[in-house]
Amino acid sequence: MRVCLVVPMYNEEVIARSSIETIQSYIRELPPVITLLVVNDASKDNTEKVVKEMIDKRFSDNMQLISHPLNKGYGAAIRSGIKYAIANNYDYAVFMDSDLTDHPKYLKDFYQKMTEGWDYIKGTRKSKGGGYTGVTWKRRVISRCGNIFARIVTKIPLTDITYGFRAVKINIIKKIELKEDHFAVIIEELMKLRKITNNFCEIPCILSTRGPEARPTKFVYNISTFFRYLKYLFRT
């Protein structure tokens, strides 16, 4: 089984090295062929330089870099990762954040579900064993309400619709076309996949916050974010 682990990065120079080292330490504990694919979304700092140095000096055997010439957004980085995985005949793509708020210790659980053949494997903060650490109550309440509404509307058998830590079979995701450039691509992806598969499962995960050394996240809970998510839900 060949797995492509897609990790978008934007202006992560400060944490890129430590994040990659941590992710690699968990990758190397797993039996399948796993490629760590960093998608540098036109960072303005030295993120690209740091990643290239790590590939050249330490991880040339299982790590690749794609760099966008212009900043296109999270959704565009996901599309680049999917395109690479399709072109190189991977069986699954796994998507996780670069700041370790999605911790790579859960990769072993994703791998287990992949060996069982699930089409779509989703991390969840909402079921037993999942949750949050260091996340504000405001974000938790908004997330909870949004997910309840999404589950009612979509009827997808998942407890955490909006969480981005996930894995999908390549022969499934290559059947859809994603267009969203922002974080709402997670919802667009699900809305389109639900038309071709009901083979979903979940893995309990603990979501943490970015460390003090990292730049603030680009994800913001505002009216624009809500409308981007809701437009895909209303289309159902």
N, CA, C and O of each residue as an XYZ file, in Angstrom:
944
protein
N       0.842     -1.193      0.000
C       0.000      0.000      0.000
C       0.881      1.247      0.000
O       1.808      1.366      0.801
N       0.581      2.166     -0.900
C       1.362      3.392     -1.036
C       0.514      4.583     -0.589
O      -0.609      4.773     -1.056
N       1.068      5.373      0.316
C       0.337      6.474      0.926
C       1.088      7.782      0.711
O       2.300      7.852      0.914
N       0.363      8.809      0.302
C       0.927     10.158      0.151
C       0.367     11.034      1.269
O      -0.838     11.274      1.329
N       1.234     11.504      2.145
C       0.841     12.369      3.256
C       1.038     13.824      2.828
O       2.169     14.300      2.721
N      -0.058     14.516      2.588
C      -0.031     15.879      2.046
C      -0.088     16.887      3.189
O      -1.032     16.895      3.979
N       0.941     17.742      3.264
C       1.039     18.734      4.344
C       1.242     20.125      3.729
O       2.358     20.457      3.329
N       0.187     20.942      3.647
C       0.340     22.306      3.137
C       1.129     23.168      4.122
O       0.997     23.016      5.336
N       1.941     24.065      3.591
C       2.680     25.015      4.427
C       2.621     26.406      3.822
O       2.689     26.584      2.606
N       2.492     27.388      4.708
C       2.562     28.786      4.293
C       3.219     29.585      5.415
O       2.675     29.688      6.515
N       4.379     30.141      5.131
C       5.136     30.942      6.100
C       5.356     30.194      7.417
O       5.072     30.716      8.495
N       5.865     28.967      7.311
C       6.099     28.132      8.488
C       7.594     27.918      8.738
O       7.989     26.878      9.265
N       8.411     28.876      8.371
C       9.863     28.754      8.535
C      10.258     28.387      9.966
O      11.152     27.567     10.172
N       9.598     28.987     10.949
C       9.985     28.804     12.345
C       9.756     27.367     12.815
O      10.546     26.831     13.591
N       8.675     26.749     12.344
C       8.326     25.413     12.845
C       8.525     24.302     11.826
O       8.370     23.128     12.162
N       8.865     24.646     10.591
C       8.926     23.644      9.518
C       9.869     22.495      9.860
O       9.518     21.329      9.683
N      11.060     22.819     10.346
C      12.056     21.779     10.629
C      11.572     20.825     11.722
O      11.618     19.607     11.547
N      11.114     21.370     12.837
C      10.685     20.514     13.948
C       9.430     19.724     13.582
O       9.279     18.574     13.995
N       8.532     20.333     12.810
C       7.323     19.624     12.400
C       7.653     18.445     11.503
O       7.126     17.348     11.688
N       8.521     18.671     10.536
C       8.907     17.597      9.613
C       9.600     16.470     10.368
O       9.321     15.295     10.127
N      10.491     16.820     11.269
C      11.193     15.792     12.044
C      10.206     14.954     12.852
O      10.343     13.733     12.926
N       9.216     15.604     13.458
C       8.226     14.881     14.248
C       7.376     13.973     13.364
O       7.169     12.803     13.685
N       6.887     14.511     12.259
C       6.078     13.710     11.341
C       6.870     12.512     10.835
O       6.348     11.398     10.783
N       8.120     12.734     10.463
C       8.957     11.650      9.943
C       9.182     10.558     10.991
O       9.258      9.377     10.654
N       9.287     10.950     12.245
C       9.522      9.952     13.294
C       8.353      8.980     13.399
O       8.548      7.809     13.727
N       7.146      9.452     13.126
C       5.969      8.579     13.168
C       5.805      7.824     11.851
O       5.373      6.671     11.849
N       6.141      8.455     10.745
C       6.061      7.778      9.446
C       6.941      6.530      9.449
O       6.533      5.475      8.963
N       8.126      6.654      9.988
C       9.093      5.561      9.913
C       8.727      4.387     10.817
O       9.371      3.340     10.752
N       7.718      4.542     11.649
C       7.227      3.433     12.467
C       6.195      2.588     11.732
O       5.803      1.525     12.213
N       5.749      3.062     10.555
C       4.681      2.392      9.823
C       5.236      1.545      8.687
O       6.259      1.893      8.097
N       4.571      0.433      8.376
C       5.086     -0.479      7.355
C       4.893     -0.062      5.911
O       5.698     -0.474      5.076
N       3.877      0.735      5.547
C       3.677      0.976      4.125
C       4.677      1.977      3.561
O       5.437      2.602      4.300
N       4.662      2.118      2.236
C       5.436      3.175      1.584
C       4.684      4.482      1.791
O       3.589      4.659      1.256
N       5.256      5.390      2.552
C       4.627      6.686      2.804
C       5.560      7.799      2.335
O       6.719      7.872      2.741
N       5.033      8.656      1.479
C       5.771      9.833      1.026
C       5.197     11.061      1.712
O       3.989     11.293      1.670
N       6.053     11.841      2.337
C       5.640     13.121      2.912
C       5.753     14.178      1.819
O       6.852     14.510      1.376
N       4.615     14.698      1.391
C       4.579     15.718      0.349
C       4.233     17.060      0.978
O       3.104     17.272      1.420
N       5.208     17.967      1.018
C       4.973     19.322      1.500
C       4.561     20.194      0.314
O       5.258     20.248     -0.699
N       3.433     20.866      0.448
C       2.986     21.804     -0.580
C       3.194     23.214     -0.034
O       2.426     23.689      0.803
N       4.228     23.865     -0.515
C       4.554     25.220     -0.082
C       3.726     26.205     -0.912
O       3.939     26.356     -2.115
N       2.789     26.864     -0.251
C       1.856     27.734     -0.957
C       2.403     29.157     -1.074
O       1.826     30.109     -0.548
N       3.543     29.275     -1.785
C       4.181     30.575     -2.053
C       4.504     31.335     -0.764
O       4.175     32.513     -0.632
N       5.142     30.661      0.169
C       5.555     31.313      1.415
C       6.466     32.507      1.138
O       7.268     32.486      0.204
N       6.333     33.530      1.947
C       7.155     34.731      1.787
C       8.416     34.675      2.645
O       9.291     35.532      2.523
N       8.510     33.664      3.514
C       9.697     33.515      4.342
C      10.568     32.397      3.771
O      10.507     32.129      2.572
N      11.366     31.749      4.593
C      12.303     30.725      4.114
C      11.767     29.296      4.254
O      12.546     28.347      4.345
N      10.455     29.144      4.273
C       9.878     27.803      4.383
C      10.401     26.885      3.285
O      10.831     25.767      3.570
N      10.373     27.331      2.063
C      10.818     26.504      0.939
C      12.276     26.088      1.106
O      12.622     24.932      0.860
N      13.121     27.006      1.516
C      14.544     26.717      1.708
C      14.745     25.660      2.791
O      15.540     24.737      2.617
N      14.035     25.791      3.898
C      14.153     24.830      4.998
C      13.742     23.438      4.535
O      14.433     22.458      4.816
N      12.617     23.348      3.824
C      12.116     22.049      3.368
C      13.095     21.424      2.379
O      13.384     20.231      2.471
N      13.606     22.206      1.443
C      14.570     21.681      0.468
C      15.817     21.138      1.154
O      16.327     20.083      0.778
N      16.306     21.854      2.154
C      17.494     21.398      2.883
C      17.232     20.069      3.585
O      18.097     19.193      3.608
N      16.042     19.921      4.156
C      15.723     18.679      4.859
C      15.604     17.503      3.890
O      15.994     16.380      4.212
N      15.065     17.769      2.709
C      14.988     16.716      1.694
C      16.393     16.309      1.251
O      16.712     15.122      1.183
N      17.223     17.300      0.954
C      18.568     17.027      0.426
C      19.456     16.312      1.443
O      20.217     15.414      1.083
N      19.359     16.708      2.709
C      20.298     16.222      3.708
C      19.806     15.020      4.512
O      20.616     14.263      5.046
N      18.465     14.835      4.605
C      17.988     13.799      5.525
C      16.899     12.895      4.974
O      16.869     11.705      5.290
N      16.006     13.436      4.157
C      14.806     12.677      3.812
C      14.588     12.555      2.308
O      13.454     12.630      1.836
N      15.645     12.372      1.573
C      15.520     12.281      0.116
C      14.779     11.027     -0.328
O      14.284     10.960     -1.453
N      14.702     10.037      0.551
C      14.081      8.760      0.172
C      12.567      8.760      0.261
O      11.912      7.951     -0.397
N      11.991      9.660      1.069
C      10.539      9.581      1.247
C       9.866     10.943      1.414
O       8.842     11.058      2.087
N      10.445     11.965      0.800
C       9.875     13.298      0.956
C       9.997     14.085     -0.341
O      11.019     14.032     -1.025
N       8.929     14.821     -0.667
C       8.894     15.631     -1.879
C       8.352     17.015     -1.550
O       7.696     17.218     -0.527
N       8.641     17.971     -2.446
C       8.194     19.354     -2.265
C       7.556     19.860     -3.549
O       8.112     19.709     -4.637
N       6.379     20.463     -3.406
C       5.750     21.226     -4.488
C       5.633     22.659     -4.006
O       5.176     22.902     -2.889
N       6.041     23.612     -4.835
C       5.942     25.023     -4.456
C       5.078     25.776     -5.461
O       5.327     25.722     -6.665
N       4.072     26.473     -4.968
C       3.243     27.321     -5.808
C       3.954     28.652     -6.057
O       4.529     29.213     -5.124
N       3.932     29.165     -7.266
C       4.545     30.472     -7.523
C       3.762     31.625     -6.904
O       4.325     32.679     -6.606
N       2.459     31.417     -6.713
C       1.595     32.413     -6.089
C       0.797     31.760     -4.977
O       0.480     30.573     -5.046
N       0.472     32.534     -3.951
C      -0.332     32.023     -2.850
C      -1.761     31.778     -3.340
O      -2.437     32.706     -3.784
N      -2.213     30.530     -3.259
C      -3.507     30.159     -3.816
C      -4.509     29.718     -2.754
O      -5.710     29.676     -3.019
N      -4.030     29.390     -1.558
C      -4.942     28.983     -0.508
C      -4.900     27.492     -0.214
O      -4.335     26.706     -0.973
N      -5.516     27.120      0.915
C      -5.502     25.741      1.391
C      -6.093     24.775      0.362
O      -5.535     23.708      0.109
N      -7.223     25.159     -0.225
C      -7.869     24.278     -1.189
C      -6.986     23.983     -2.383
O      -6.956     22.852     -2.868
N      -6.267     24.984     -2.864
C      -5.362     24.790     -3.996
C      -4.207     23.870     -3.621
O      -3.761     23.064     -4.438
N      -3.719     23.989     -2.377
C      -2.652     23.102     -1.916
C      -3.139     21.659     -1.866
O      -2.400     20.738     -2.214
N      -4.378     21.462     -1.434
C      -4.961     20.119     -1.403
C      -5.064     19.553     -2.817
O      -4.752     18.382     -3.037
N      -5.496     20.365     -3.770
C      -5.606     19.903     -5.151
C      -4.241     19.508     -5.715
O      -4.130     18.521     -6.441
N      -3.209     20.275     -5.382
C      -1.861     19.927     -5.841
C      -1.427     18.581     -5.272
O      -0.812     17.775     -5.970
N      -1.747     18.342     -4.008
C      -1.410     17.067     -3.385
C      -2.143     15.908     -4.031
O      -1.558     14.850     -4.267
N      -3.422     16.102     -4.319
C      -4.214     15.051     -4.969
C      -3.669     14.759     -6.361
O      -3.535     13.598     -6.747
N      -3.359     15.799     -7.105
C      -2.820     15.624     -8.460
C      -1.523     14.822     -8.429
O      -1.314     13.940     -9.262
N      -0.652     15.130     -7.465
C       0.611     14.400     -7.333
C       0.347     12.933     -6.991
O       0.975     12.041     -7.563
N      -0.567     12.684     -6.073
C      -0.855     11.307     -5.650
C      -1.439     10.486     -6.798
O      -1.110      9.310     -6.952
N      -2.294     11.096     -7.594
C      -2.866     10.401     -8.747
C      -1.785     10.077     -9.763
O      -1.702      8.952    -10.257
N      -0.947     11.077    -10.077
C       0.085     10.909    -11.104
C       1.118      9.859    -10.714
O       1.728      9.237    -11.584
N       1.319      9.657     -9.407
C       2.353      8.736     -8.947
C       1.788      7.431     -8.369
O       2.483      6.693     -7.671
N       0.533      7.169     -8.672
C      -0.084      5.866     -8.380
C      -0.093      5.489     -6.897
O       0.218      4.355     -6.535
N      -0.447      6.437     -6.061
C      -0.634      6.124     -4.645
C      -2.018      5.524     -4.426
O      -2.932      5.719     -5.226
N      -2.150      4.798     -3.337
C      -3.430      4.184     -2.996
C      -4.297      5.114     -2.144
O      -5.518      5.146     -2.296
N      -3.664      5.860     -1.258
C      -4.379      6.792     -0.381
C      -3.630      8.119     -0.309
O      -2.412      8.181     -0.475
N      -4.397      9.179     -0.057
C      -3.833     10.466      0.338
C      -4.321     10.788      1.738
O      -5.505     10.634      2.039
N      -3.412     11.235      2.595
C      -3.756     11.690      3.942
C      -3.468     13.184      3.999
O      -2.429     13.636      3.518
N      -4.375     13.944      4.579
C      -4.212     15.394      4.675
C      -4.130     15.799      6.145
O      -5.008     15.457      6.936
N      -3.080     16.524      6.505
C      -2.941     17.010      7.872
C      -2.224     18.355      7.873
O      -1.528     18.694      6.916
N      -2.396     19.116      8.945
C      -1.780     20.435      9.063
C      -0.311     20.308      9.457
O       0.115     19.308     10.036
N       0.441     21.342      9.129
C       1.890     21.307      9.354
C       2.292     21.669     10.771
O       3.440     21.442     11.155
N       1.385     22.223     11.557
C       1.736     22.746     12.882
C       1.552     21.736     14.010
O       1.694     22.077     15.184
N       1.233     20.490     13.650
C       1.065     19.388     14.607
C      -0.154     19.551     15.497
O      -0.279     18.836     16.491
N      -1.059     20.468     15.173
C      -2.340     20.484     15.875
C      -3.112     19.210     15.537
O      -3.904     18.720     16.343
N      -2.873     18.678     14.331
C      -3.265     17.315     13.988
C      -2.030     16.456     14.245
O      -1.081     16.498     13.462
N      -2.025     15.693     15.305
C      -0.766     15.044     15.687
C      -0.512     13.772     14.880
O      -1.417     12.956     14.708
N       0.711     13.600     14.386
C       1.027     12.405     13.580
C       0.982     11.095     14.350
O       1.090     10.031     13.740
N       0.829     11.134     15.662
C       0.697      9.882     16.408
C      -0.543      9.109     15.974
O      -0.636      7.901     16.192
N      -1.508      9.818     15.350
C      -2.729      9.153     14.893
C      -2.560      8.483     13.533
O      -3.476      7.811     13.060
N      -1.412      8.655     12.903
C      -1.206      8.051     11.589
C      -1.326      6.529     11.637
O      -1.782      5.907     10.677
N      -0.921      5.940     12.745
C      -1.032      4.470     12.863
C      -2.488      4.036     12.828
O      -2.806      2.969     12.303
N      -3.388      4.867     13.391
C      -4.812      4.547     13.366
C      -5.376      4.699     11.950
O      -6.199      3.898     11.506
N      -4.923      5.727     11.263
C      -5.335      5.893      9.866
C      -4.854      4.704      9.034
O      -5.594      4.179      8.203
N      -3.617      4.289      9.265
C      -3.076      3.158      8.504
C      -3.910      1.898      8.722
O      -4.175      1.156      7.776
N      -4.318      1.658      9.954
C      -5.129      0.485     10.251
C      -6.437      0.507      9.462
O      -6.864     -0.511      8.917
N      -7.068      1.684      9.410
C      -8.316      1.806      8.661
C      -8.081      1.658      7.159
O      -8.944      1.147      6.445
N      -6.929      2.096      6.680
C      -6.602      1.922      5.257
C      -6.486      0.447      4.913
O      -6.945      0.011      3.857
N      -5.869     -0.323      5.811
C      -5.725     -1.757      5.548
C      -7.089     -2.458      5.531
O      -7.234     -3.531      4.946
N      -8.078     -1.844      6.175
C      -9.433     -2.399      6.163
C     -10.188     -2.010      4.896
O     -11.258     -2.552      4.618
N      -9.629     -1.066      4.125
C     -10.203     -0.728      2.829
C     -11.239      0.376      2.805
O     -11.956      0.512      1.814
N     -11.344      1.175      3.864
C     -12.321      2.261      3.885
C     -12.013      3.290      2.801
O     -10.850      3.583      2.527
N     -13.070      3.839      2.181
C     -12.890      4.860      1.144
C     -12.500      6.202      1.732
O     -11.652      6.908      1.185
N     -13.123      6.553      2.855
C     -12.910      7.880      3.447
C     -12.765      7.733      4.953
O     -13.654      7.217      5.630
N     -11.643      8.190      5.463
C     -11.307      8.036      6.884
C     -11.140      9.429      7.480
O     -10.280     10.195      7.046
N     -11.945      9.750      8.453
C     -11.997     11.109      8.974
C     -11.610     11.150     10.450
O     -12.109     10.357     11.247
N     -10.738     12.058     10.805
C     -10.504     12.310     12.216
C     -11.728     12.971     12.820
O     -12.431     13.721     12.143
N     -11.988     12.696     14.097
C     -13.121     13.325     14.755
C     -12.745     13.780     16.155
O     -12.093     13.063     16.914
N     -13.177     14.995     16.473
C     -13.002     15.544     17.819
C     -14.244     15.318     18.667
O     -14.265     15.651     19.851
N     -15.277     14.750     18.057
C     -16.603     14.742     18.670
C     -17.013     13.419     19.295
O     -18.023     13.369     19.997
N     -16.271     12.356     19.068
C     -16.665     11.063     19.615
C     -15.768     10.700     20.798
O     -14.807     11.412     21.090
N     -16.079      9.600     21.475
C     -15.308      9.170     22.633
C     -13.848      8.957     22.258
O     -13.540      8.250     21.299
N     -12.957      9.573     23.022
C     -11.532      9.495     22.726
C     -11.010     10.697     21.971
O      -9.802     10.923     21.912
N     -11.921     11.475     21.389
C     -11.542     12.699     20.691
C     -11.776     13.912     21.575
O     -12.335     13.797     22.665
N     -11.349     15.068     21.102
C     -11.571     16.275     21.886
C     -10.611     17.384     21.540
O     -10.073     17.435     20.434
N     -10.398     18.276     22.495
C      -9.585     19.462     22.293
C      -8.629     19.645     23.475
O      -8.894     19.187     24.587
N      -7.533     20.313     23.210
C      -6.665     20.782     24.282
C      -6.170     22.174     23.926
O      -5.568     22.381     22.873
N      -6.429     23.122     24.813
C      -5.993     24.491     24.593
C      -6.851     25.290     23.642
O      -6.509     26.427     23.319
N      -7.962     24.728     23.179
C      -8.844     25.407     22.238
C      -9.916     26.169     23.007
O     -10.496     25.630     23.950
N     -10.187     27.414     22.621
C     -11.131     28.254     23.347
C     -12.546     27.688     23.271
O     -12.896     26.987     22.322
N     -13.347     28.000     24.277
C     -14.735     27.539     24.301
C     -15.530     28.131     23.142
O     -16.438     27.484     22.620
N     -15.199     29.351     22.736
C     -15.904     29.976     21.611
C     -15.748     29.130     20.359
O     -16.727     28.858     19.664
N     -14.524     28.713     20.070
C     -14.281     27.889     18.888
C     -14.966     26.529     19.015
O     -15.468     25.986     18.031
N     -14.982     25.990     20.222
C     -15.620     24.687     20.422
C     -17.126     24.760     20.172
O     -17.699     23.890     19.517
N     -17.760     25.813     20.704
C     -19.206     25.962     20.554
C     -19.572     26.163     19.089
O     -20.511     25.546     18.586
N     -18.821     27.035     18.404
C     -19.095     27.284     16.988
C     -18.931     26.003     16.178
O     -19.746     25.690     15.309
N     -17.858     25.266     16.480
C     -17.608     24.012     15.772
C     -18.720     23.008     16.032
O     -19.190     22.344     15.108
N     -19.141     22.894     17.289
C     -20.198     21.949     17.657
C     -21.501     22.268     16.930
O     -22.139     21.377     16.369
N     -21.890     23.529     16.943
C     -23.143     23.927     16.291
C     -23.070     23.704     14.786
O     -24.021     23.213     14.176
N     -21.935     24.068     14.191
C     -21.771     23.893     12.760
C     -21.845     22.439     12.350
O     -22.426     22.115     11.315
N     -21.259     21.554     13.152
C     -21.254     20.137     12.820
C     -22.635     19.502     12.997
O     -23.027     18.635     12.215
N     -23.363     19.930     14.016
C     -24.723     19.412     14.196
C     -25.580     19.771     12.987
O     -26.302     18.929     12.455
N     -25.494     21.023     12.563
C     -26.267     21.467     11.398
C     -25.849     20.695     10.148
O     -26.696     20.259      9.368
N     -24.529     20.526      9.961
C     -24.030     19.834      8.772
C     -24.485     18.384      8.740
O     -24.829     17.874      7.674
N     -24.496     17.712      9.880
C     -24.921     16.308      9.921
C     -26.402     16.169      9.577
O     -26.803     15.228      8.892
N     -27.215     17.122     10.060
C     -28.646     17.087      9.770
C     -28.892     17.285      8.283
O     -29.712     16.591      7.682
N     -28.184     18.227      7.698
C     -28.394     18.570      6.287
C     -27.861     17.492      5.358
O     -28.531     17.106      4.400
N     -26.648     17.000      5.640
C     -25.984     16.094      4.697
C     -26.328     14.633      4.905
O     -26.281     13.837      3.967
N     -26.680     14.273      6.157
C     -26.946     12.871      6.509
C     -25.734     11.966      6.275
O     -25.876     10.755      6.109
N     -24.551     12.562      6.263
C     -23.328     11.776      6.161
C     -23.039     11.148      7.525
O     -23.137     11.839      8.539
N     -22.691      9.873      7.581
C     -22.494      9.184      8.867
C     -21.157      9.523      9.525
O     -20.341      8.640      9.789
N     -20.947     10.807      9.784
C     -19.736     11.281     10.440
C     -20.126     12.247     11.546
O     -21.130     12.950     11.432
N     -19.338     12.286     12.616
C     -19.647     13.192     13.723
C     -18.929     14.529     13.613
O     -19.297     15.483     14.299
N     -17.905     14.615     12.758
C     -17.086     15.826     12.687
C     -16.858     16.196     11.227
O     -15.811     15.893     10.655
N     -17.837     16.845     10.639
C     -17.831     17.159      9.210
C     -16.714     18.127      8.839
O     -16.125     18.003      7.765
N     -16.415     19.088      9.708
C     -15.518     20.187      9.330
C     -14.050     19.938      9.637
O     -13.209     20.754      9.260
N     -13.713     18.853     10.299
C     -12.323     18.590     10.677
C     -11.519     18.189      9.445
O     -11.993     17.416      8.612
N     -10.281     18.724      9.331
C      -9.500     18.536      8.125
C      -8.512     17.387      8.133
O      -7.877     17.126      7.112
N      -8.359     16.690      9.253
C      -7.429     15.556      9.344
C      -8.163     14.343      8.778
O      -9.107     13.850      9.394
N      -7.732     13.853      7.600
C      -8.519     12.853      6.900
C      -7.667     12.085      5.899
O      -6.559     12.501      5.560
N      -8.194     10.968      5.435
C      -7.551     10.173      4.394
C      -8.617      9.718      3.416
O      -9.766      9.503      3.800
N      -8.240      9.572      2.159
C      -9.199      9.172      1.135
C      -8.509      8.309      0.091
O      -7.348      8.539     -0.248
N      -9.226      7.321     -0.414
C      -8.706      6.486     -1.485
C      -8.532      7.318     -2.751
O      -9.398      8.116     -3.109
N      -7.404      7.121     -3.421
C      -7.132      7.880     -4.632
C      -8.114      7.529     -5.743
O      -8.546      8.412     -6.484
N      -8.471      6.254     -5.869
C      -9.387      5.899     -6.956
C     -10.801      6.407     -6.727
O     -11.651      6.314     -7.614
N     -11.059      6.955     -5.519
C     -12.337      7.600     -5.229
C     -12.246      9.100     -5.465
O     -13.095      9.675     -6.146
N     -11.235      9.729     -4.915
C     -11.152     11.191     -5.000
C     -10.819     11.667     -6.411
O     -11.102     12.814     -6.759
N     -10.222     10.802     -7.223
C      -9.914     11.215     -8.596
C     -11.177     11.329     -9.454
O     -11.125     11.829    -10.578
N     -12.304     10.868     -8.924
C     -13.560     10.937     -9.667
C     -14.276     12.273     -9.497
O     -15.266     12.536    -10.181
N     -13.782     13.121     -8.588
C     -14.428     14.412     -8.362
C     -13.493     15.552     -8.736
O     -12.276     15.379     -8.814
N     -14.074     16.705     -8.963
C     -13.293     17.909     -9.269
C     -13.522     18.935     -8.165
O     -14.652     19.363     -7.932
N     -12.459     19.323     -7.495
C     -12.536     20.321     -6.432
C     -12.157     21.691     -6.988
O     -11.219     21.812     -7.776
N     -12.889     22.716     -6.574
C     -12.654     24.065     -7.088
C     -12.393     25.089     -5.983
O     -11.816     26.146     -6.237
N     -12.813     24.776     -4.772
C     -12.694     25.717     -3.659
C     -11.228     25.949     -3.290
O     -10.463     24.994     -3.154
N     -10.833     27.228     -3.126
C      -9.448     27.562     -2.797
C      -9.206     27.704     -1.298
O      -8.054     27.756     -0.867
N     -10.245     27.766     -0.515
C     -10.091     28.040      0.912
C     -10.398     26.787      1.739
O     -10.511     25.689      1.195
N     -10.531     26.962      3.057
C     -10.712     25.820      3.947
C     -12.029     25.094      3.713
O     -12.182     23.940      4.112
N     -12.970     25.757      3.076
C     -14.253     25.121      2.790
C     -14.121     23.980      1.787
O     -15.095     23.276      1.522
N     -12.931     23.790      1.227
C     -12.716     22.636      0.343
C     -13.016     21.329      1.080
O     -13.380     20.334      0.453
N     -12.867     21.328      2.399
C     -13.179     20.136      3.199
C     -14.651     19.763      3.043
O     -14.985     18.583      2.927
N     -15.530     20.760      3.041
C     -16.961     20.521      2.871
C     -17.278     20.186      1.422
O     -18.050     19.266      1.152
N     -16.690     20.924      0.489
C     -16.905     20.635     -0.934
C     -16.529     19.181     -1.241
O     -17.253     18.474     -1.942
N     -15.398     18.759     -0.710
C     -14.908     17.395     -0.921
C     -15.933     16.368     -0.443
O     -16.253     15.425     -1.168
N     -16.442     16.546      0.758
C     -17.416     15.613      1.322
C     -18.726     15.602      0.534
O     -19.296     14.539      0.285
N     -19.198     16.783      0.144
C     -20.457     16.868     -0.583
C     -20.384     16.132     -1.913
O     -21.370     15.546     -2.360
N     -19.229     16.163     -2.534
C     -19.069     15.494     -3.822
C     -18.791     14.002     -3.654
O     -19.240     13.188     -4.462
N     -18.056     13.647     -2.612
C     -17.758     12.235     -2.390
C     -18.993     11.449     -1.956
O     -19.123     10.268     -2.279
N     -19.896     12.096     -1.231
C     -21.087     11.397     -0.735
C     -21.970     10.888     -1.865
O     -22.812     10.014     -1.653
N     -21.780     11.433     -3.073
C     -22.567     11.009     -4.222
C     -22.033      9.715     -4.837
O     -22.715      9.068     -5.631
N     -20.795      9.342     -4.457
C     -20.210      8.142     -5.072
C     -19.802      7.082     -4.055
O     -19.415      5.981     -4.446
N     -19.877      7.387     -2.750
C     -19.557      6.368     -1.751
C     -20.262      6.652     -0.428
O     -20.500      7.806     -0.071
N     -20.589      5.590      0.284
C     -21.086      5.682      1.662
C     -20.125      5.003      2.626
O     -20.465      4.739      3.779
N     -18.940      4.728      2.147
C     -17.964      3.948      2.905
C     -17.077      4.880      3.741
O     -15.909      5.098      3.418
N     -17.657      5.427      4.826
C     -16.980      6.374      5.706
C     -16.671      5.734      7.058
O     -17.410      4.869      7.529
N     -15.572      6.168      7.678
C     -15.310      5.799      9.071
C     -14.572      6.939      9.755
O     -14.118      7.880      9.103
N     -14.455      6.844     11.085
C     -13.829      7.920     11.858
C     -12.775      7.384     12.823
O     -12.791      6.217     13.215
N     -11.861      8.278     13.188
C     -10.815      7.993     14.166
C     -10.831      9.115     15.209
O     -10.668     10.277     14.836
N     -11.017      8.819     16.483
C     -10.984      9.867     17.508
C      -9.604     10.529     17.573
O      -8.582      9.844     17.615
N      -9.585     11.856     17.581
C      -8.336     12.624     17.641
C      -8.496     13.789     18.612
O      -9.592     14.318     18.794
N      -7.397     14.173     19.223
C      -7.364     15.362     20.073
C      -6.754     16.505     19.274
O      -5.603     16.419     18.845
N      -7.515     17.573     19.073
C      -7.018     18.756     18.380
C      -6.378     19.695     19.392
O      -6.988     20.024     20.409
N      -5.163     20.123     19.118
C      -4.479     21.075     20.002
C      -4.362     22.430     19.300
O      -4.846     22.600     18.180
N      -3.725     23.382     19.958
C      -3.520     24.703     19.369
C      -2.081     24.858     18.916
O      -1.202     24.102     19.331
N      -1.850     25.837     18.068
C      -0.508     26.114     17.592
C       0.366     26.598     18.740
O      -0.101     27.314     19.625
N       1.641     26.204     18.721
C       2.570     26.616     19.756
C       2.867     28.102     19.691
O       2.599     28.739     18.672
N       3.420     28.670     20.764
C       3.677     30.114     20.816
C       4.710     30.576     19.793
O       4.749     31.754     19.438
N       5.554     29.644     19.313
C       6.582     30.032     18.350
C       6.041     30.129     16.929
O       6.687     30.723     16.066
N       4.870     29.557     16.672
C       4.298     29.536     15.327
C       3.560     30.836     15.042
O       3.074     31.507     15.953
N       3.487     31.173     13.771
C       2.696     32.344     13.386
C       1.224     32.042     13.629
O       0.845     30.872     13.682
N       0.372     33.076     13.781
C      -1.067     32.836     13.948
C      -1.642     32.118     12.731
O      -1.202     32.343     11.604
N      -2.623     31.256     12.964
C      -3.237     30.552     11.864
C      -3.971     31.496     10.927
O      -4.463     32.542     11.349
N      -4.045     31.117      9.628
C      -4.788     31.911      8.655
C      -6.288     31.646      8.759
O      -7.099     32.402      8.224
N      -6.652     30.555      9.460
C      -8.075     30.235      9.574
C      -8.706     31.135     10.627
O      -8.235     31.203     11.763
N      -9.779     31.828     10.240
C     -10.475     32.741     11.140
C     -11.967     32.434     11.091
O     -12.536     32.240     10.017
N     -12.592     32.392     12.264
C     -14.036     32.219     12.318
C     -14.694     33.578     12.103
O     -14.757     34.390     13.026
N     -15.181     33.830     10.891
C     -15.877     35.071     10.610
C     -17.030     34.796      9.651
O     -17.248     33.652      9.252
N     -17.772     35.845      9.279
C     -18.954     35.672      8.450
C     -18.602     35.106      7.085
O     -19.373     34.333      6.516
N     -17.445     35.483      6.555
C     -17.016     34.961      5.259
C     -16.782     33.463      5.322
O     -17.152     32.727      4.407
N     -16.154     33.010      6.426
C     -15.910     31.581      6.619
C     -17.231     30.814      6.657
O     -17.367     29.770      6.019
N     -18.204     31.337      7.408
C     -19.492     30.663      7.520
C     -20.181     30.528      6.167
O     -20.712     29.466      5.843
N     -20.173     31.615      5.368
C     -20.839     31.570      4.075
C     -20.168     30.591      3.127
O     -20.834     29.933      2.328
N     -18.839     30.497      3.217
C     -18.122     29.550      2.350
C     -18.514     28.105      2.688
O     -18.699     27.281      1.792
N     -18.637     27.810      3.976
C     -19.061     26.473      4.386
C     -20.526     26.227      4.030
O     -20.879     25.176      3.495
N     -21.363     27.203      4.332
C     -22.799     27.011      4.170
C     -23.220     26.852      2.716
O     -24.190     26.150      2.428
N     -22.505     27.493      1.796
C     -22.939     27.419      0.400
C     -22.896     25.983     -0.118
O     -23.706     25.608     -0.966
N     -21.947     25.170      0.389
C     -21.904     23.778     -0.048
C     -22.976     22.945      0.646
O     -23.494     21.993      0.062
N     -23.313     23.293      1.881
C     -24.379     22.587      2.583
C     -25.737     22.880      1.968
O     -26.568     21.982      1.828
N     -25.967     24.157      1.595
C     -27.254     24.529      1.019
C     -27.472     23.881     -0.339
O     -28.610     23.664     -0.753
N     -26.375     23.570     -1.035
C     -26.509     22.942     -2.348
C     -27.049     21.526     -2.267
O     -27.498     20.968     -3.269
N     -27.006     20.936     -1.054
C     -27.538     19.581     -0.897
C     -29.067     19.583     -0.922
O     -29.688     18.527     -0.804
